[in-house]
Amino acid sequence: MCMHALVAGGALTPEGEWKSPKRGFLFPVRALSTSLSRQVHRGVE
């Protein structure tokens, strides 16, 4: 199985402006990888 995911380096505000994170990525990479892993395992079962 091959899995690809994009981790945003920012987000759009309601006004349509790009908002960059203060540092690193918009979301904690470790938390996203744990969440994605759970979702993949549920989909495989």
ROLUM-807514 format. One line per field, with one value per residue: x, y, z of N, C-alpha, C in turn. Coordinates in steps of 0.05 Angstrom, whole numbers, plus 5000, padded with zeros to 4 digits. Layout:
N
n.X X,...
n.Y Y,...
n.Z Z,...
ca.X X,...
ca.Y Y,...
ca.Z Z,...
c.X X,...
c.Y Y,...
c.Z Z,...
% end
This chain:
45
n.X 5017,5009,5014,4998,5003,4986,5014,4995,5028,5005,4943,4880,4848,4782,4775,4803,4857,4926,4950,5007,5039,5066,5114,5146,5099,5028,4997,5013,5061,5070,5021,4986,5007,4995,4939,4927,4949,4915,4866,4879,4887,4835,4808,4831,4815
n.Y 4977,5045,5109,5177,5243,5311,5362,5420,5483,5526,5565,5586,5647,5667,5712,5701,5707,5685,5650,5641,5591,5603,5576,5520,5472,5479,5445,5400,5354,5302,5290,5291,5248,5205,5207,5200,5149,5118,5125,5100,5047,5034,5037,4994,4950
n.Z 5000,4986,5012,5008,5032,5044,5082,5106,5101,5122,5121,5092,5109,5130,5099,5054,5054,5058,5113,5148,5190,5256,5264,5234,5214,5200,5231,5285,5267,5288,5314,5270,5240,5274,5275,5220,5213,5245,5216,5168,5184,5202,5153,5126,5154
ca.X 5000,5024,4997,5009,4987,4997,5013,4994,5046,4989,4915,4866,4830,4755,4777,4817,4886,4942,4961,5029,5042,5088,5138,5141,5074,5003,4988,5035,5066,5067,4992,4974,5015,4980,4912,4927,4954,4890,4847,4888,4882,4806,4801,4842,4800
ca.Y 5000,5070,5131,5204,5263,5338,5376,5449,5501,5550,5562,5610,5659,5672,5734,5691,5713,5662,5653,5622,5585,5617,5560,5493,5467,5489,5425,5384,5331,5277,5286,5284,5221,5186,5208,5188,5120,5106,5124,5080,5021,5030,5032,4968,4928
ca.Z 5000,4985,5022,5005,5047,5044,5108,5099,5114,5127,5115,5083,5128,5118,5079,5031,5056,5067,5140,5153,5218,5269,5259,5225,5199,5212,5251,5295,5249,5304,5318,5244,5232,5290,5265,5193,5216,5255,5195,5148,5195,5201,5125,5118,5168
c.X 5018,5005,5012,4991,5001,4994,5016,5014,5032,4960,4903,4848,4803,4755,4792,4847,4900,4954,4982,5030,5066,5115,5129,5116,5050,4994,5013,5038,5061,5037,4979,4982,5000,4952,4909,4931,4929,4869,4853,4881,4852,4797,4809,4825,4774
c.Y 5025,5093,5157,5223,5290,5350,5406,5465,5528,5544,5588,5620,5661,5694,5726,5697,5688,5668,5632,5615,5600,5603,5533,5491,5478,5471,5409,5358,5304,5271,5278,5256,5200,5184,5194,5157,5106,5103,5103,5052,5015,5024,5005,4945,4922
c.Z 5000,4993,5018,5020,5044,5072,5101,5115,5119,5121,5105,5105,5115,5097,5055,5031,5067,5094,5145,5183,5230,5265,5249,5208,5214,5235,5261,5278,5264,5307,5292,5236,5248,5281,5238,5195,5226,5232,5174,5159,5196,5173,5115,5130,5154
% end
